[in-house]
Amino acid sequence: MIYLFKLIDLFFGTSTYFSLRIDEIAFLAGGKRFDLAEKALFQLEEDAAFLRYRKELHAEIFFFLAELYYMWGKPHLALDFCLKSREIVPRIEFTFRAGWIQFHAFKELDKSREYFLSCLNSQPGFHPALFALGEVELQLHNLDAAEKYFRLALDQKKDPAVFLHLGQILLNKENFSDALDALKSALKLSPESAEINYFLGCAFLREADHTQALYHFRQATFFDNSYTLAYYEIARIYHLILGETDKAIIAYNKILEFKPESDEALFNLALIFSRLKRNTAKAMQLLFRLLKYHPRHQQAISLLCDIYTGTWNYGLALKYLEQLEPAPENQLRMADLLFKLCSWTRAEEIYIDLYQKGFTEVENKIKKIALFPGNSVCT
């Protein structure tokens, strides 16, 4: 949208007629009347050809069409007209926009890189191209190359988005001190950014400064009330680090306001209620809700097994246990449940299988079953 309206300024040197038509087209595009804006632009191109206006005007009209098509959700046409503009007049903004569309619309990283490097050949300090090259290298997981381009971009302009990307790279490299510096610089330039506050919180968390981490995670949610990533971190700090479960519950519930299917929030709430609050009914309610969204969630099924086993509902525990992956620890749990249900033969078969696989700790259980005659002493 910004590019579309900035193009109006390119026409101030033309006739009043063209300036008024561009104003009209920008108004139509801003109102999402893309079909009418497209028709008006093609009419403008015909008028320009008839009046034999300079070729720069034709290039600008094609560029305007490229922006219109991108807004309209037609990136292929956007790229075509962007390249047509570039063929008429090889201006750096046309080249950059072609690379931008290749990168954002088509994820063509190599092609977009070529266009951005072409921009730097024309203008070595071109900030948008340096930033975009950093993003390309970041997508390719070339952290050193990405860091190089972001630092070069910062030499040209102190941009909060560039500081943010640089901070993220330094976090990935576990260079927490420099990451904090970069993210603090980003925050100075954009103090109301939820994203910058979030990553600054992550940096403080990695430095074990939980007070500052919580402050910036809360700031992130203050500036964007739906920033669920920040609520996750707040919940984890209270739940797993500080042990303040009531505050953790508030944060997990906040996540569920925006993501009712969140398996992490639902499972951790169930964990808190089952093990710390001793409220198995609430825990089971949360687990059933979780399994409605994620029927094969192994941790939820396992916790349900634990709850049913702890309340002596061995049959229901076995029912859910059978849905778990056949890992040795789950096989051992199944054999133990079968033993409690007096299914000695089935339990013995599993114990023997585990023993043959090297789980020698089940030897005493095999010996214990051998004391009972028949398949079940209960029948």
ABEGO torsion letter per residue (X at the ends): XAAAAAAAAAAAABBAAAAAAAAAAAAAAAAGBAAAAAAAAAAAAAAAAAAGBBAAAAAAAAAAAAAAAAAAGBAAAAAAAAAAAAAABBBAAAAAAAAAAAAAAAGBAAAAAAAAAAAAAABAABAAAAAAAAAAAAAAGBAAAAAAAAAAAAAABBBAAAAAAAAAAAAAAGBAAAAAAAAAAAAAABAABAAAAAAAAAAAAAAGBAAAAAAAAAAAAAABAABAAAAAAAAAAAAAAAGBAAAAAAAAAAAAAABAABAAAAAAAAAAAAAAAGBAAAAAAAAAAAAAABAABAAAAAAAAAAAAAAGBAAAAAAAAAABBBBAAAAAAAAAAAAAAGBAAAAAAAAAAAAAAGBAAAAAAAAAAAABBEABAAX
